[in-house]
Amino acid sequence: MSLLSPPLPIPILHSSTHHYSTLRLVNLQKSPSLHFHRNLKLYIGASAVPLHRSSANFPASGEVLRRIAASAVLFLSLGSTLFAFRAVASTHVPPSDPCVTQLQEQESQGTRVGKSENVEDIDNEELQAAFEKWKSKTYALTVPLRVVSLSNSFPPVWLKDFLRSQGKRVKLRSEFRQSLQDIFHELCIPLQKGKINPKSALAADVVTLGDTWLSHAIEKRLIEPMDGLEDQDWFENLNEKWKVYLRRSDDGKLDASGRIWAAPYRWGSIVIAYKKSEFQKRKMAPIEDWADLWRPELAGKIAMVDSPREIVGAVLKYMGASYNTIDMSEVAGGKEAVQQNLASLVKQVRLFDSRHYLKAFGVGDVWVAVGWSNDVIPAVKRLSNIAVVVPKSGASLWADCWAIPAASRIATDQIGGRVRGPSPVVHQWIEFCLQAERFKDDVVPGASPNTLGSSVKVSEALTRGRPKLETNLIAGVPPSDILAKCELIEPLPEKTLSEYRWLINSVQKPESSLADRLRNRISSLAHSLLCKVQSKDA
């Protein structure tokens, strides 16, 4: 029987009758696979009758032997084929042992975790290297800071020291104006025209503003509040007087729950300067208090600043009242007494002029000058035989403050560094100006805000080799007993301001203007020339 012949049914002998699946051999040259056909069934019956050689229905013994041999060969071939198929399959199928399978899964997972950790380590190293490279790289980014201040309100060395403390990243621009009125005027002009000039004070990050201008600037919305100052160390170190004075409502009035609108960087007081040589020559007593201004021998020898609050305030202090009196009727003698004393002072004063009063004092036209310490002290240091005093009954206090212009509320893209608000280093600038080191060399005409309400001592090294100025000021600060009687000038209600205007107008000297004097002079010359011509014709 050939294995290459077409598949034939193979009889299977068994001792009993059963149903079995038919097994078919397929030509191995065409297909090496083994097929089981479940759709064909072979019924094989085993007879209980003994087999006989001579039986006509049973094959001969030789035929039986051949069939048995063929079946044996067939089963041997089938067994070897199945064994080879199982061996080939075993090389591709993983073992079914659960222990082996679990071990392989753990090894595979460990391999994946190891690879992940290696990737993360590589990523971390790359990020660290990139960060180190970024730190070492130099960028051209700068922080602008534009400051518009009152001329001579701080020394130029402050600018150099500030840049040194902040590094090269700060681009500082400093501009000066001749008066506080000039700065206030610049803050007002852009709001009236509706546009901002990049060179105006309103486009600056921070500007100087006098304390008496503060309420007007707030009311007109020329400046904006300084948020976050309460958390600054320098603000916590300020005297309680400053904290009360700087808190304002949105209309500029004092308000204990209001916001902070400015930060002082120097302060001083009103003082009286007099020429000792003239007083000694005439054996006059030195000036000590406000009452000395009403002495008859000083009539026409006094020059004073042209400030209604200072003029009327001097009268109020002379009468024992406060600079910040709201109702004049509460003063001893009432409003009429205030008017009479004011009229007497006006007769004593030769010149009311905030710009030129010290010039008249310097050339000797007057012997007494009443003005602010930041003006008087630098001027009298160039003169000799001058004494400067703070009146014993107290005086007004002045302060120059830093304020932030309200440029952020105006829609424009041409205001320099103020497009998105003030410079981020404004607070650093303010804190720098309040440091005690700024005032140690006595180069600032004023005192540090930190000295208000505290004792001040002057080192001998600071005054050694310098001409001594006769004064009761200590490093620009009045003595503690006098300082306790001094007052910061507070904003007044409109009713009180109208009383001030009434007082000033009632005692104002009628003076002709320069234009009137020129017209009178020209008219006089023309009349004289006409008379001469008429006389010649005659």
Secondary structure, 3 states (H helix, E strand, C coil): CCCCCCCCCCCCCCCCCEEEEEEECCCCCCCCCCEEEEEEEEEECCCCCCCCCCCCCCCCHHHHHHHHHHHHHHHHHHHHHHHHHHHHHHCCCCCCCHHHHHHHHHHHHHHHHHHHHHHHHHHHHHHHHHHHHHHHCCCCCCEEEEEEEECCCCCCHHHHHHHHHHCCCEEEEEEEECCHHHHHHHHHHHHHHCCCCCCCHHHCCEEEEEHHHHHHHHHCCCEECCCCHHHCHHHHCCCHHHHHHHEECCCCCECCCCEECCEEEEEEEEEEEEEHHHHHHCCCCCCCCHHHHHCHHHCCCEEECCCHHHHHHHHHHHCCCCCCCCCHHHCCCHHHHHHHHHHHHHHHEEEECCCCHHHHHHCCCCCEEEEEHHHHHHHHCCCCCEEEECCCCCCEEEEEEEEEECHHHCCCCCCHHHCCCCCCCHHHHHHHHCCHHHHCCCCCCCECHHHCCCCCCCCHHHHCCCCCCEECCECCECCHHHHCCCEECCCCCHHHHHHHHHHHHHHCCCCCCHHHHHHHHHHHHHHHHHHHHHHHHC
